Amino acid sequence: MNKYEEIDQLLKQALSSTDEPSEALNQEIKYRIKESKTMKPVRKRITVALVAAVIFIMSGSAFAAWKLLTPKQVAENLGDKTLAKAFDSENAVHINKSITSGDYTFTLLGITSGKNLSDFKNSARDIQPDRTYVVVSIERKDGSPIPKMSDENYNEPSFLVSPLIKGQKPWLVNIFTMNGGAYQSVVDGVIYTITECDSIEMFADRGVYLYVGAGGFINNETVSYNEETGEITLNPNNKEASALFELPLDAKKADHEKAEQYLKEVLNPVPKSRTSSEALMNTDNDFADVTVIPESIKEVTYNNNGLACYEYNGIKMEVSLDFLFKDGETGTWKTVGVDEDDMEQAVIQFFKDENGVVIGRTAKKAKKQ
Amino acid sequence: MDNIDIDSLVTLYGKAVYGFCLRLAKDKHNADDLYQETFLKAMEMCNKIDKSNNPKGFLISVAVGLWKNNRRKYARRQRIAPEGELNEEMVNSIMSTNTSTPEEVVILREHCALIRNAADKLDDKLRIPLYMYYTAEMSIEDIALALRIPKGTVKSRLHKARKNLRNVLEGNPYE
């Protein structure tokens, strides 16, 4: 074999691919193609019927989302057949309530809860098999299309969907602490989000809200909490588009005891991370017994230089993740900065999960006298 | 072209197009996006697809165009959530060859990894025809048609790419 044949053979072996697109991906493509073809005539009928329908459209914010995909279609579009089936069952609640805020209209399309309702794996399901799935659409108020996911301007602004529990501080009990996750797609200029988290049905007798808004965090800038009544409202000073829905859950499904136990675990994250996560054990021993400030836990953002940016309570930090984590290193808290006074030390720590998502947090530790 | 034809396109050329997207975009998430956008874009331009006129080449050329237009987005995503090489696939493809000893398998694995890394770093003018030829298994003529360049230019770019990669290998201590 001469040199040309050798390199040719090696290139064939190195660059050929045995990978195939998933069936779900192919189904999604076929669905989207068929959907776009069937949507066209519907749009024409809408235009003709617009004048007649205008009185009904003006009649209230809860007008039915007649042009939007159903929760079942949204799940199908994302390739989740099991969830699509769940949204077609009697347990699913179809809501179709819209709220317009700023430049956007948010529509709560539907909700369902139960075990094994999704084809997608989520490690949180091993701990809490009962999960809730909520489908929300986000449209521009002026009707202009939201950029496709392939567009550079997609995700600007980004949106957060989170359940909030009446009687619980929203910055402590929310999508981040309830093992949440979200899947998004853009169809015909509308964002569809499926948000999943630990089941909220156990809270059905207390009152559960669904927050949807621009931005990435739940804090006192986005929502207000009434300590006396436990009610949660939108912060009127927040200039970003946001909406708060009250979820119509069946109070019979509430489980007070289970809910109390769950809240106990959510509200005491430090002992949990010490016992169940090897991550904290891997940090410098000097900072193994810190007290984490729950409100400080945030996903980092990235600046133009690719540095991870974290900010909490006036402390800003920019750090290179390449410097912080070795290749492939995940599941470990890394202590970066230490700020101290006479009484205590404040440390900033970063954590990278197996999906590459990096979270920052601030923790405090009393100084030894 | 109707939906049946689009279904056929996905069935007949999905694997080749996906493999190409995976090489070009370097990670699965981006590859899934690029693959999906390729077929959706192809559907928009369906009057240009003809069964007798090399649909695979057309799909690959659509993928190249989309990737060039959106490469900043893909690069940004990769910085945020980098994903590693698909080692399992590499191992499987190697194990299916006639290599006889474990040592030879190890060396071949290292060479393949070296080539993939080096190919990723090539200029697009060399990288894209390389992936079209070796990953999408297109002929020189089809590559020339898809990229709208002369066949001689394709040959010359492939030659340069092979030469570059051979130099990388020759600098490898295992060589």
Contacts between the chains, C-beta under 8 A, distances in Angstrom:
chain1	res1	chain2	res2	distance
A	3	B	166	7.0
A	4	B	162	7.5
A	7	B	162	5.2
A	7	B	165	6.6
A	7	B	166	5.0
A	7	B	169	7.5
A	8	B	162	7.2
A	10	B	108	8.0
A	10	B	111	6.0
A	10	B	112	7.2
A	10	B	115	6.3
A	10	B	169	7.6
A	11	B	115	6.5
A	11	B	130	7.5
A	11	B	134	5.0
A	11	B	162	6.9
A	11	B	165	6.9
A	12	B	134	5.8
A	13	B	93	6.2
A	13	B	94	6.5
A	13	B	97	6.6
A	13	B	108	7.2
A	13	B	112	5.9
A	14	B	90	7.7
A	14	B	111	7.3
A	14	B	112	3.9
A	14	B	113	7.9
A	14	B	115	4.1
A	14	B	116	5.5
A	14	B	119	7.5
A	14	B	134	7.9
A	15	B	23	6.6
A	15	B	115	7.2
A	15	B	116	7.1
A	15	B	119	6.5
A	15	B	130	7.0
A	15	B	131	6.5
A	15	B	134	3.9
A	15	B	135	5.0
A	16	B	19	7.4
A	16	B	93	6.4
A	16	B	134	6.4
A	16	B	135	6.3
A	16	B	137	7.7
A	17	B	15	8.0
A	17	B	18	7.6
A	17	B	19	2.9
A	17	B	20	7.6
A	17	B	22	6.0
A	17	B	23	6.7
A	17	B	89	7.1
A	17	B	135	5.4
A	18	B	19	7.8
A	18	B	89	5.2
A	18	B	92	6.2
A	18	B	93	5.7
A	19	B	15	7.9
A	19	B	18	6.2
A	19	B	19	5.7
A	19	B	22	5.5
A	19	B	86	6.6
A	19	B	89	5.8
A	20	B	14	7.2
A	20	B	15	5.0
A	20	B	18	6.2
A	21	B	14	5.3
A	21	B	15	7.3
A	21	B	18	4.2
A	21	B	32	7.4
A	21	B	35	5.7
A	22	B	32	7.9
A	25	B	32	5.7
A	25	B	35	6.8
A	25	B	36	6.5
A	26	B	10	5.2
A	26	B	14	6.1
A	28	B	36	6.7
A	29	B	10	6.3
A	29	B	35	8.0
A	29	B	36	5.5
A	29	B	39	4.8
A	29	B	40	6.8
A	30	B	3	7.5
A	30	B	6	7.0
A	30	B	7	6.2
A	30	B	10	6.7
A	32	B	36	7.7
A	32	B	40	6.3
A	33	B	3	6.5
A	33	B	6	5.5
A	33	B	39	7.3
A	33	B	40	6.8
A	33	B	43	5.0
A	34	B	3	5.9
A	36	B	40	7.9
A	36	B	43	7.7
A	37	B	3	7.0
A	148	B	37	7.9
A	149	B	33	6.6
A	150	B	33	5.9
A	150	B	34	8.0
A	150	B	37	4.9
A	150	B	66	7.3
A	150	B	70	5.7
A	150	B	73	7.1
A	151	B	70	7.9
A	151	B	73	7.6
A	152	B	70	7.1
A	152	B	72	6.3
A	152	B	73	5.0
A	302	B	79	7.1
A	302	B	80	6.3
A	306	B	79	5.4
A	328	B	84	7.0
A	355	B	81	6.3
A	356	B	80	6.9
A	356	B	81	3.8
A	356	B	82	6.2
A	356	B	83	7.5
A	357	B	81	7.2
